[in-house]
Amino acid sequence: MALCRMRLQASKDIAVASTMNRFARKHLVVMPLLALLAGCSLFGSSKAKPTPLTPITERLTVHTDWQASVGKAGNFSFLPASGGPVVLAASHDGTLIRLDNGKESWRTSAGQKLSSGTASDGRLVVVGTYKGEVLAFDFETGKSLWSAHVKGELVAPPAITEGLVIVRTSDNRVIALDGNDGKQRWNYQRSNPPLAVRSLAPPLPFGPFVLVGMPGGKLYALALQNGAPAWEGTVSVPRGATELDRVSDVVTVPVVQGPQMCAVAFQGRAACFDMQGGNQMWSREVSSVAGITMDDRRVFVPDEQDVVHAFDRTTGASVWRQDRLKYRNLSAPVALPMGLIVADGEGFLHVLDRDTGEFTGRLNVGGGGVMTILPALAPNTVVLQTRNGTLMAVTLQ
């Protein structure tokens, strides 16, 4: 179901919010008025029905380790933060909680509505609001430490690295705040095209840089010291006669293993780069707003129709494709030693064989659909958060 809504910004732009991936709630930001009318109907199919699930031969067990509740997501998407036995999560009503091995250590209220997921470095816990408020809390106690205001809506989770809190606004500003007091250290902004997809992807720390996907199929490495672009990669080149056709934005988090980094663009391509030299290794025609991951041999991408693709990590050659989850609104995939996990909009976790794409396990977690899944420190465990506010740790055996 492609859900569209319009919101008139005071004396400025008109934004068209389009749920092209029904998990991620990616937003089309339209700068001039003329592009407005084309918006919702062309992105994703509101009439495409999810492919019905058929019985599978389960070769492994998918079981729940623990379960907790944080609160509903509203119209936003919330990504929890996980480190070892600790999980931190937030909800739209302002609730923020810390769980240790599934047991609640503290619960607090931000005192206002939240719109972004959590980030933590083991000292701070940081969340954001739609009004541009960045809120920092103490990791151990949940006590409020500081708040800062940035210009722009915050729908992507922050990142914390090297004493900096880095946020990305809905108009593609990347802003670094001092982790001690929230004061601004630097601000990076590039010009936006007339039409762009609003990204929910957090900035990704990468050594002395932070990686951010941008409109126009671009990926940037910004220097942590001052926010200056140190490297630029082209994931996809916009093509087409209209501004709508030319939308080709990197709206998901790139994945890095060793010297290799891979990313995917909406209405574009998936591409991998050798970060030692900064050169592109390969690219393939595939469009995605779900996300990308890799293991030691493969790169995995669910496309915009929710067909899951596996490509050879070195050459980009197609290895397999799995189309039995078509139109089921898949999450970003997570590669574990025992399989590739994706979640769908009806609340099912699916486990695929990484070598063949065949189904090896399934679990119905419900909860109004899974928004996000992320790996935990245990080798075959993931943490997920549903739209209805359920937090859950799931292990493959």
C-alpha positions in Angstrom: 0.0 0.0 0.0 1.5 3.3 -1.1 0.4 5.9 1.4 0.7 9.6 0.3 0.0 12.7 2.2 0.7 16.4 1.5 1.8 19.1 3.9 2.1 22.7 3.1 5.3 24.2 4.6 4.9 27.9 5.7 5.8 30.1 2.7 8.1 27.5 1.3 7.9 24.1 -0.4 5.3 21.5 -0.7 6.3 18.1 0.5 4.8 14.9 -0.8 5.3 12.0 1.6 5.1 8.7 -0.3 5.5 5.3 1.4 7.3 3.6 -1.5 8.7 1.1 1.0 5.9 0.7 3.5 8.5 0.0 6.3 10.8 2.9 5.8 8.3 5.6 4.9 10.6 7.3 2.5 9.5 10.9 1.6 9.5 12.7 -1.6 10.5 16.3 -1.0 9.3 18.5 -3.8 10.9 21.9 -4.1 8.8 23.7 -6.8 5.1 23.4 -7.0 5.0 22.0 -10.5 6.3 18.6 -9.5 3.6 18.0 -6.9 0.9 16.3 -8.9 3.1 13.6 -10.3 4.2 12.4 -6.8 2.4 9.5 -5.2 0.9 7.4 -8.0 4.1 6.7 -9.7 6.2 5.5 -6.8 5.3 2.0 -5.8 2.1 0.3 -6.6 -0.8 0.9 -4.3 -2.7 -1.9 -6.1 0.0 -4.6 -5.9 -1.0 -7.2 -3.4 1.6 -8.9 -1.3 2.5 -12.4 -2.6 0.8 -14.9 -0.4 3.2 -17.0 1.7 3.4 -20.7 0.9 4.6 -23.5 3.2 8.4 -24.0 3.4 10.6 -26.7 4.6 12.2 -25.3 7.8 15.8 -26.3 8.1 16.5 -24.3 11.2 14.6 -22.9 14.3 13.8 -19.2 14.7 12.9 -18.5 18.3 12.3 -15.4 20.4 14.8 -14.7 23.2 12.9 -11.9 24.9 10.2 -9.4 24.1 9.4 -5.9 25.5 7.2 -2.9 24.6 8.3 0.7 24.0 5.3 2.4 22.2 3.9 2.9 18.8 5.8 4.5 15.9 3.0 6.7 14.5 3.9 7.9 11.0 7.6 7.5 11.6 10.2 4.7 11.5 12.3 4.0 14.6 15.6 2.1 14.7 16.8 0.8 18.0 20.4 0.8 19.1 22.1 -2.4 20.2 25.4 -3.1 21.8 26.1 -6.4 23.5 23.2 -7.2 25.9 22.0 -3.5 25.9 19.2 -2.3 23.6 18.0 1.2 23.5 14.8 2.2 21.8 12.3 5.1 21.4 8.7 5.7 20.3 6.7 8.5 18.8 5.1 9.4 22.2 8.5 10.4 23.6 9.2 7.1 25.5 12.9 6.1 25.7 14.0 2.8 27.3 17.1 0.8 28.0 17.0 -3.0 28.2 19.7 -5.3 29.5 19.3 -8.8 28.3 15.6 -8.0 27.7 15.0 -6.6 31.2 14.2 -2.9 31.6 16.9 -0.9 33.3 15.3 2.5 32.9 12.4 4.2 31.1 12.1 7.9 30.7 10.1 10.5 28.7 11.6 13.0 26.4 8.8 15.4 27.2 7.9 15.8 23.5 7.1 13.7 20.4 10.0 11.9 18.8 10.5 11.2 15.1 13.9 9.4 14.8 15.5 6.3 16.2 18.2 6.1 18.8 22.0 6.3 18.8 24.4 5.5 21.6 28.1 5.4 22.2 27.9 3.9 25.7 27.9 7.3 27.2 25.1 9.2 25.5 21.7 8.2 24.1 20.5 10.6 21.4 17.2 11.0 19.7 15.6 13.6 17.5 12.2 15.4 16.8 10.3 16.5 13.8 10.9 20.1 15.0 14.7 19.8 14.8 15.4 19.1 18.5 18.3 16.9 19.3 18.0 15.4 22.8 20.8 13.7 24.7 20.4 11.4 27.7 22.7 9.6 30.1 23.4 6.0 29.0 23.5 4.7 32.6 20.6 6.5 34.1 18.4 8.0 31.3 18.8 11.4 32.8 18.4 14.3 30.4 21.8 15.9 29.6 21.3 18.6 26.9 19.2 19.6 24.0 20.1 21.4 20.8 18.1 22.8 17.9 19.0 22.4 14.2 17.2 23.8 11.2 15.2 20.9 9.6 13.2 17.9 10.5 14.9 14.9 12.0 13.6 11.6 10.8 16.9 9.7 10.5 18.6 8.3 13.5 21.8 10.2 14.6 25.3 8.8 14.7 27.8 9.2 17.5 31.5 9.0 17.0 34.7 10.6 18.2 32.8 12.8 20.6 30.5 14.1 17.9 26.7 13.7 17.5 26.0 13.8 13.8 22.5 14.3 12.5 21.0 14.5 9.1 17.9 16.6 8.4 15.1 16.0 6.0 16.6 18.6 3.6 19.9 16.7 3.5 21.9 18.9 5.9 24.6 17.0 7.8 25.3 18.7 11.1 27.9 17.7 13.8 27.3 18.7 17.4 29.7 18.5 20.3 28.8 15.4 22.4 29.5 17.3 25.6 27.1 20.2 25.3 25.3 20.0 21.9 27.0 23.0 20.4 27.4 23.0 16.6 30.8 22.0 15.3 30.1 22.0 11.6 27.4 22.0 9.0 27.5 20.5 5.5 24.8 21.2 2.9 24.8 20.8 -0.8 22.1 22.0 -3.3 19.1 19.8 -3.7 17.4 18.8 -6.9 13.8 19.8 -7.5 12.6 16.4 -6.4 14.3 14.1 -3.9 13.5 11.1 -1.7 13.6 11.9 2.0 16.1 9.5 3.6 15.7 7.7 6.9 19.3 6.4 6.8 21.6 7.5 9.6 25.1 8.8 8.8 27.7 6.0 8.9 31.0 6.6 10.8 33.9 5.2 8.7 37.3 5.9 10.3 38.0 9.6 10.2 35.0 10.2 8.0 31.2 9.8 8.0 29.4 8.3 5.0 26.1 9.9 3.8 24.0 9.1 0.7 22.6 12.0 -1.2 20.2 12.9 -4.0 21.4 12.4 -7.5 22.9 9.0 -6.8 25.8 10.4 -4.8 27.7 9.0 -1.8 30.0 11.3 0.2 32.7 10.7 2.8 32.8 13.8 5.0 35.7 14.6 7.3 34.8 14.3 10.9 37.1 17.2 11.7 35.3 19.9 9.7 32.6 18.3 7.5 34.5 18.8 4.3 33.9 16.3 1.5 36.9 14.0 1.3 35.5 11.6 -1.3 32.6 11.4 -3.7 31.3 8.2 -5.3 28.6 7.9 -8.0 26.3 5.0 -7.2 23.8 6.0 -9.9 23.4 8.6 -12.6 19.9 10.3 -12.9 18.2 9.6 -16.2 15.0 10.5 -17.8 13.1 13.4 -19.4 11.2 14.6 -16.3 12.3 15.5 -12.8 10.3 12.5 -11.5 12.1 10.2 -13.8 15.5 11.6 -12.7 15.0 10.9 -9.0 17.9 8.5 -8.2 18.8 8.9 -4.6 20.9 6.9 -2.1 18.5 6.7 0.8 19.7 3.7 2.7 22.8 3.0 4.7 25.9 1.8 2.8 27.6 -1.3 4.0 31.4 -1.5 4.6 33.5 -4.6 5.1 37.3 -4.2 5.0 38.2 -2.0 2.0 34.9 -2.6 0.2 31.9 -0.4 0.4 28.6 -1.0 -1.3 25.5 1.2 -1.7 22.2 1.2 -3.6 20.0 4.0 -5.1 16.3 4.3 -5.7 15.6 4.3 -9.4 19.2 3.6 -10.0 21.9 1.0 -9.4 23.7 -1.0 -6.7 27.5 -0.3 -6.8 30.6 -1.4 -4.8 33.7 0.6 -4.4 37.3 -0.1 -3.4 37.8 2.4 -0.6 41.6 2.1 -0.7 41.6 3.8 -4.0 38.1 5.1 -4.1 37.4 3.4 -7.5 34.1 1.7 -8.4 34.5 -2.1 -8.6 31.2 -2.8 -10.3 27.5 -1.7 -10.5 24.3 -3.4 -11.4 20.8 -2.2 -12.5 18.7 -2.5 -9.4 16.5 0.0 -7.5 15.9 -0.2 -3.8 14.7 1.8 -0.9 15.0 -1.1 1.5 18.7 -1.5 1.9 21.8 -3.5 1.2 24.1 -5.9 3.1 27.0 -8.3 2.3 28.8 -11.3 3.7 32.3 -12.5 2.7 31.1 -13.6 -0.8 27.8 -12.0 -1.6 26.0 -8.6 -1.8 22.3 -8.8 -1.0 19.6 -6.3 -2.1 15.8 -6.4 -2.0 14.6 -4.3 -5.0 11.6 -1.9 -5.1 9.3 -4.8 -5.9 10.7 -6.8 -2.9 12.6 -9.3 -5.1 15.7 -10.3 -3.2 18.9 -10.4 -5.2 22.3 -11.8 -4.4 25.4 -10.6 -6.4 28.9 -11.8 -6.4 30.8 -9.5 -4.1 33.9 -9.3 -6.3 32.4 -9.1 -9.8 28.8 -8.1 -9.3 27.5 -11.2 -11.3 24.0 -12.3 -10.4 24.1 -15.4 -8.1 20.4 -15.9 -7.3 17.1 -14.0 -7.0 14.1 -14.8 -4.7 10.7 -13.5 -5.9 8.4 -15.3 -3.5 8.3 -12.2 -1.2 7.2 -9.8 -4.0 5.4 -6.7 -2.7 5.7 -7.8 0.9 7.4 -4.5 1.9 10.7 -5.9 2.9 13.1 -4.4 5.4 16.9 -4.1 4.9 18.4 -7.5 5.0 20.8 -8.8 7.7 23.4 -11.4 6.9 24.1 -13.8 9.8 26.3 -16.9 9.7 23.2 -19.2 9.6 21.3 -17.2 7.0 20.0 -14.0 5.5 17.1 -12.4 7.4 14.5 -10.0 6.0 11.3 -8.9 7.6 8.1 -7.9 5.9 5.2 -5.5 6.4 2.9 -8.2 7.7 5.2 -9.1 10.6 7.0 -12.1 9.3 10.7 -12.8 9.6 12.1 -14.8 6.7 15.4 -16.7 6.7 17.0 -17.4 3.3 20.0 -19.6 2.5 22.8 -17.2 1.6 24.2 -19.5 -1.1 20.9 -20.4 -2.9 18.2 -18.0 -1.8 16.0 -20.8 -0.6 13.8 -20.4 2.5 15.2 -22.1 5.6 13.0 -20.6 8.4 10.1 -18.2 9.2 8.6 -16.6 12.3 5.5 -14.5 12.6 6.2 -11.7 15.1 3.1 -9.6 14.3 3.2 -6.1 15.8 1.7 -4.3 12.8 4.8 -5.0 10.6 8.5 -4.9 11.4 10.1 -1.5 10.8 13.8 -2.4 11.3 16.0 -5.3 12.2 19.7 -5.1 13.2 22.3 -7.6 14.2 23.2 -8.1 17.9 26.6 -9.2 19.1 25.6 -12.8 19.4 26.4 -14.4 16.0 22.9 -15.5 15.0 20.8 -13.0 16.9 18.9 -9.9 15.6 16.9 -7.2 17.4 13.8 -5.8 15.8 11.2 -3.2 16.5 7.6 -3.3 15.1 5.3 -0.5 14.2 3.1 -1.3 17.3 6.1 -0.9 19.6 7.2 -4.4 20.2 11.0 -4.9 20.8 12.2 -8.4 20.3 15.5 -10.4 20.2 15.4 -13.4 17.8 18.0 -16.1 17.4 18.5 -18.7 14.7 19.4 -22.2 15.7 
